[in-house]
């Protein structure tokens, strides 16, 4: 029985290179990464802002595609770096939303908790975490959330934020300490040690 032909996925770098001559090739980069960036933006700033964040991110990426380092086959860190800059312009909105969540218990950024066990509500878990996120320095928060919510590696975060890996490690350490302190009395303390 003949095997179906394997689908070969073209690397992001190749798509970006092609887009220099054929701009429509960039659409494949958008299709590949927009859904994950949208989820990340929703978690950071809510549904209302997420569409704008993704649009602004891809507009900036498209406009700067000639500067992309083609030695990097995966554009994810680059795109998350751009998204972090776009979100950074709305930093006050993000912190305001986190504080509103802590005060009112309403989940304005639609943060979803992990597995909820033993009848512990997501709200009980998220309030202390959101309070900790609101209190973090913006650079520390970016590192923590790019690792925790975007799933980037330390090296990818370093590339995304254009900082050394050592800085990623120290920012993550500070963010984890602050979050761990906020979660001392919750069931999720051990998840930060990952």
Secondary structure by P-SEA (a helix, b strand, c coil): cccccccccccaaaaaaaaacccccaaaaaaacaaaaaaaaaacccccaaaaaaaaaaaaaaaaccccccccccaaaaaaaaaaaaaaaaaaaaaaaaaaaaacccccccccccccccccccccccaaaaaaaaaccaaaaaaaaaaacccccaaaaaaaacccaaaaaaaaaaaaaaaaaaaccccccccccc
